[in-house]
Amino acid sequence: MTDISKQHVIGFVGLGVMGKSMARNLLQAGFTVVVYNRSGTAADELVALGGRRADSLAALAAQCDVVGLCLPDTPDVEQVLFGAHGMAPALRRGSVVIDFSTIAAPATVDFAARLRQAGVELLDSPVSGGPKGASEGTLSCMIGGDAEVLARCMPVFRAIGKTFTHIGPSGAGQLCKSCNQLAVFGTVMAVFEALTLARKSGIDPDKVRDALLGGSAQSFVLQNHARRFLDGQYAPGFRVTLMQKDLRLAHAAAQDAASFAPVAALAEQLLAALRNTGRADLDSTALGLLYEDLSGIVR
């Protein structure tokens, strides 16, 4: 396969909050982009910007040199690739699938092996940076797969992101994303525990946040997530359901590796409890509401 250039056709499947922005950035970078989404209306904006709509996964696969995926979970990726109406049989020999979804690493290794038998390469590249990073094209990409394939596909990555790290072979990108989510949500847990302690003790959590920002506790979570929580802004963002899925993957990865992971185990339980309070579709910063509930705080 030659290096990917603007003469090549890029497909994109999964046009949610993240995927739509990534596909739009590919269009703005000058690529020919073919899109497919289960909801036909999700592709309308991209078609209006010059994208082409495919009527099926097979139709998209047959005309693309690279296909990007941004889907919710492991079963969704498997269905799109290998389901009854999946794209795998129609993918061009020598083409590349770049999976920007966050899914299970063992499944990714299996998917890569199955595609390679048909002459298709898979790069797993879960991303960090959220909707803002997707919109601005500044995502951080954690990439697993063949280094030479990655080098050929760098023009695609540069259109959607800012930081690119080749972690290792297939599945390594997904494992890195589990590490990322564990570190982020572990910080979320600690920050909201601290703010709840402040409020329960009768001191102003806004002032506590300001003080902590000036010292060693300063973090992106304290700067941004805590501000949203204190302002009562719980619209996603990153939904509780998705964060629960990501921490489930992190916990499973730790169990597979026999790695001690108390934070992952507790995070998975807390997210399940938060979801059971009817807040599944709020931003994951709504965890602070659960902390307040369990502390007897009524506001």
C-alpha positions as CSV (number, residue, x, y, z in Angstrom):
1,M,0.0,0.0,0.0
2,T,1.3,3.5,-0.9
3,D,1.2,6.4,1.5
4,I,-2.3,7.8,2.0
5,S,-2.8,11.1,0.2
6,K,-5.7,13.4,-0.7
7,Q,-6.2,11.3,-3.8
8,H,-7.3,8.3,-1.6
9,V,-10.9,7.8,-0.5
10,I,-11.6,7.7,3.3
11,G,-14.7,6.1,4.7
12,F,-16.2,6.8,8.1
13,V,-18.7,4.7,10.1
14,G,-20.2,6.0,13.4
15,L,-21.3,9.6,13.3
16,G,-22.0,10.4,16.9
17,V,-20.7,13.4,18.7
18,M,-17.0,12.4,18.2
19,G,-17.3,10.6,14.8
20,K,-19.1,13.4,13.0
21,S,-16.5,16.0,14.0
22,M,-13.7,13.7,13.0
23,A,-15.3,13.0,9.6
24,R,-15.9,16.8,9.1
25,N,-12.2,17.5,9.8
26,L,-11.2,14.9,7.2
27,L,-13.4,16.7,4.7
28,Q,-11.9,20.1,5.7
29,A,-8.4,18.6,5.2
30,G,-9.3,17.9,1.6
31,F,-10.0,14.2,1.6
32,T,-12.8,12.6,-0.3
33,V,-15.0,11.1,2.5
34,V,-17.7,8.5,2.3
35,V,-20.0,8.2,5.3
36,Y,-22.4,5.6,6.6
37,N,-24.5,5.7,9.8
38,R,-27.5,3.6,11.0
39,S,-29.4,6.9,11.4
40,G,-29.6,8.5,7.9
41,T,-30.0,12.0,9.3
42,A,-26.6,11.9,11.1
43,A,-24.9,12.0,7.7
44,D,-26.8,14.9,6.3
45,E,-24.5,17.6,7.7
46,L,-21.4,15.9,6.2
47,V,-23.1,15.4,2.8
48,A,-23.9,19.1,2.8
49,L,-20.2,19.8,3.4
50,G,-19.2,17.6,0.4
51,G,-19.2,14.1,1.8
52,R,-20.6,11.2,0.0
53,R,-23.2,8.9,1.5
54,A,-23.0,5.1,1.2
55,D,-26.2,3.1,1.3
56,S,-24.6,0.2,3.0
57,L,-21.4,-0.9,4.8
58,A,-20.4,-3.0,1.9
59,A,-20.9,-0.1,-0.5
60,L,-18.7,2.1,1.6
61,A,-16.0,-0.6,2.0
62,A,-15.8,-1.3,-1.7
63,Q,-14.8,2.3,-2.6
64,C,-12.5,3.2,0.3
65,D,-8.7,3.0,0.9
66,V,-9.0,3.7,4.6
67,V,-12.1,3.2,6.8
68,G,-12.4,5.0,10.2
69,L,-14.7,3.6,12.8
70,C,-16.0,5.4,15.9
71,L,-18.6,3.1,17.6
72,P,-19.8,2.7,21.2
73,D,-18.6,-0.8,22.2
74,T,-16.9,-4.0,21.2
75,P,-20.1,-5.8,19.8
76,D,-20.8,-2.8,17.6
77,V,-17.4,-2.9,16.0
78,E,-17.7,-6.7,15.5
79,Q,-21.1,-6.3,13.9
80,V,-19.9,-3.6,11.5
81,L,-16.9,-5.6,10.5
82,F,-18.0,-9.2,10.5
83,G,-21.8,-9.2,10.9
84,A,-24.3,-10.5,8.4
85,H,-24.2,-7.2,6.6
86,G,-20.7,-6.2,7.7
87,M,-18.0,-4.6,5.6
88,A,-15.2,-7.2,5.9
89,P,-16.0,-9.2,2.7
90,A,-16.1,-6.0,0.7
91,L,-13.0,-4.3,2.0
92,R,-10.3,-3.8,-0.6
93,R,-7.1,-5.9,-0.3
94,G,-4.4,-3.5,0.9
95,S,-6.9,-1.2,2.6
96,V,-6.7,-0.1,6.3
97,V,-9.3,0.0,9.0
98,I,-8.6,2.6,11.8
99,D,-10.7,1.9,14.8
100,F,-11.1,5.1,16.9
101,S,-13.6,3.3,19.2
102,T,-12.8,2.3,22.8
103,I,-13.3,-1.4,22.9
104,A,-11.7,-4.6,24.4
105,A,-8.1,-5.2,23.6
106,P,-8.4,-9.0,23.2
107,A,-11.2,-8.5,20.7
108,T,-9.1,-6.0,18.8
109,V,-6.3,-8.5,18.5
110,D,-8.7,-11.0,17.1
111,F,-10.3,-8.6,14.7
112,A,-6.8,-7.6,13.4
113,A,-5.9,-11.2,12.7
114,R,-9.1,-11.9,10.9
115,L,-8.8,-8.9,8.7
116,R,-5.1,-9.6,7.9
117,Q,-6.1,-12.9,6.5
118,A,-8.0,-11.0,3.9
119,G,-5.1,-8.6,3.2
120,V,-6.6,-5.7,5.3
121,E,-4.7,-4.0,8.1
122,L,-6.3,-2.8,11.4
123,L,-4.9,0.0,13.5
124,D,-6.6,0.5,16.9
125,S,-6.5,4.1,17.8
126,P,-8.8,5.1,20.7
127,V,-8.7,8.8,21.3
128,S,-8.7,11.3,24.2
129,G,-9.7,14.9,24.2
130,G,-13.5,14.7,24.2
131,P,-16.0,16.5,21.9
132,K,-13.9,19.7,22.1
133,G,-10.8,17.9,20.9
134,A,-12.8,16.1,18.2
135,S,-14.3,19.4,17.0
136,E,-11.0,21.3,17.0
137,G,-8.9,18.4,15.5
138,T,-6.6,18.2,18.5
139,L,-7.3,14.6,19.7
140,S,-4.6,12.5,21.3
141,C,-4.4,9.1,19.5
142,M,-3.1,6.0,21.3
143,I,-2.3,3.6,18.5
144,G,-1.8,-0.1,18.2
145,G,-0.8,-2.0,15.1
146,D,2.0,-2.2,12.5
147,A,4.3,0.8,12.6
148,E,4.7,0.9,8.8
149,V,1.0,0.9,8.3
150,L,0.7,3.8,10.8
151,A,3.4,5.8,9.0
152,R,1.5,5.5,5.7
153,C,-1.8,6.6,7.3
154,M,-0.4,9.6,9.1
155,P,-2.1,12.2,6.8
156,V,-5.4,10.8,8.1
157,F,-4.3,11.0,11.7
158,R,-3.0,14.6,11.3
159,A,-6.5,15.6,10.1
160,I,-8.2,14.6,13.3
161,G,-5.6,14.9,16.0
162,K,-2.6,16.6,17.5
163,T,-0.7,14.0,19.5
164,F,0.1,10.5,18.1
165,T,1.8,7.8,20.1
166,H,2.5,4.3,18.7
167,I,2.0,2.2,21.8
168,G,2.8,-1.2,20.3
169,P,1.1,-4.1,18.4
170,S,-2.6,-4.6,17.9
171,G,-4.5,-4.1,21.1
172,A,-1.9,-1.9,22.7
173,G,-3.8,1.3,21.8
174,Q,-6.9,-0.1,23.6
175,L,-4.9,-1.0,26.7
176,C,-3.4,2.5,26.8
177,K,-6.9,4.0,26.6
178,S,-7.9,1.8,29.6
179,C,-4.9,3.3,31.5
180,N,-6.1,6.8,30.4
181,Q,-9.6,6.3,31.6
182,L,-8.5,4.8,34.9
183,A,-6.2,7.8,35.6
184,V,-8.9,10.3,34.6
185,F,-11.8,8.8,36.5
186,G,-9.7,8.0,39.5
187,T,-9.0,11.7,39.7
188,V,-12.7,12.5,39.2
189,M,-13.5,10.3,42.2
190,A,-10.9,12.0,44.4
191,V,-11.9,15.5,43.3
192,F,-15.6,15.0,44.0
193,E,-14.9,13.2,47.3
194,A,-12.9,16.3,48.3
195,L,-15.6,18.8,47.2
196,T,-18.3,16.7,49.0
197,L,-16.2,16.7,52.2
198,A,-15.9,20.5,51.9
199,R,-19.7,21.0,51.5
200,K,-20.5,18.5,54.2
201,S,-18.2,20.3,56.6
202,G,-19.8,23.7,55.9
203,I,-17.1,25.3,53.8
204,D,-17.5,26.7,50.3
205,P,-16.4,24.0,47.7
206,D,-15.8,26.8,45.2
207,K,-13.2,28.4,47.5
208,V,-11.7,24.9,48.2
209,R,-11.4,24.3,44.4
210,D,-9.7,27.7,44.0
211,A,-7.2,26.9,46.7
212,L,-6.4,23.5,45.3
213,L,-5.8,24.9,41.9
214,G,-2.9,26.8,43.3
215,G,-1.1,23.8,44.6
216,S,-0.1,20.2,43.9
217,A,-3.7,19.1,43.5
218,Q,-4.1,21.1,40.3
219,S,-5.4,19.0,37.4
220,F,-7.5,19.1,34.2
221,V,-10.2,17.4,36.2
222,L,-10.2,20.0,39.0
223,Q,-10.0,22.8,36.5
224,N,-12.8,21.6,34.2
225,H,-14.9,18.8,35.5
226,A,-15.2,20.3,39.0
227,R,-16.2,23.7,37.5
228,R,-18.9,22.0,35.5
229,F,-20.2,20.1,38.5
230,L,-20.2,23.2,40.8
231,D,-22.1,25.1,38.0
232,G,-24.7,22.3,37.8
233,Q,-23.8,21.5,34.2
234,Y,-24.5,17.8,33.6
235,A,-25.3,17.7,29.9
236,P,-22.9,15.2,28.2
237,G,-20.1,15.5,27.5
238,F,-19.1,12.0,28.1
239,R,-22.1,10.0,29.3
240,V,-22.2,7.9,32.4
241,T,-23.0,4.8,30.3
242,L,-19.9,5.3,28.2
243,M,-17.6,5.9,31.2
244,Q,-19.0,2.8,32.9
245,K,-18.2,0.8,29.7
246,D,-14.6,2.2,29.7
247,L,-14.0,1.4,33.3
248,R,-15.5,-2.1,32.8
249,L,-12.9,-2.6,30.1
250,A,-10.1,-1.2,32.3
251,H,-11.1,-3.6,35.2
252,A,-11.3,-6.5,32.8
253,A,-7.8,-5.7,31.4
254,A,-6.4,-5.6,35.0
255,Q,-8.0,-8.9,35.8
256,D,-6.5,-10.5,32.6
257,A,-3.1,-9.2,33.5
258,A,-3.4,-10.2,37.2
259,S,-2.7,-6.5,38.0
260,F,-3.8,-5.1,41.3
261,A,-6.6,-2.5,40.5
262,P,-8.6,-1.3,43.5
263,V,-9.5,2.0,41.8
264,A,-10.8,0.3,38.7
265,A,-12.9,-2.0,40.8
266,L,-14.4,0.8,42.9
267,A,-14.9,3.0,39.8
268,E,-16.9,0.3,38.1
269,Q,-19.1,-0.1,41.2
270,L,-19.7,3.6,41.6
271,L,-20.6,4.1,38.0
272,A,-23.1,1.2,38.2
273,A,-24.6,2.9,41.3
274,L,-24.8,6.2,39.6
275,R,-26.5,4.7,36.6
276,N,-29.0,3.0,38.9
277,T,-30.0,6.4,40.2
278,G,-31.4,7.3,36.8
279,R,-28.5,9.4,35.7
280,A,-27.1,7.2,33.0
281,D,-27.4,9.8,30.3
282,L,-25.9,12.6,32.2
283,D,-22.2,13.6,32.0
284,S,-19.9,11.4,34.1
285,T,-19.3,14.5,36.3
286,A,-22.7,13.7,37.8
287,L,-20.7,11.3,40.0
288,G,-20.6,14.2,42.4
289,L,-24.4,14.0,42.8
290,L,-24.0,10.4,44.0
291,Y,-21.4,11.4,46.5
292,E,-23.7,14.1,47.8
293,D,-26.7,11.6,48.0
294,L,-24.6,9.1,50.0
295,S,-23.4,11.9,52.3
296,G,-26.9,13.1,53.1
297,I,-26.4,16.5,51.3
298,V,-29.7,18.0,50.0
299,R,-29.5,21.1,47.8
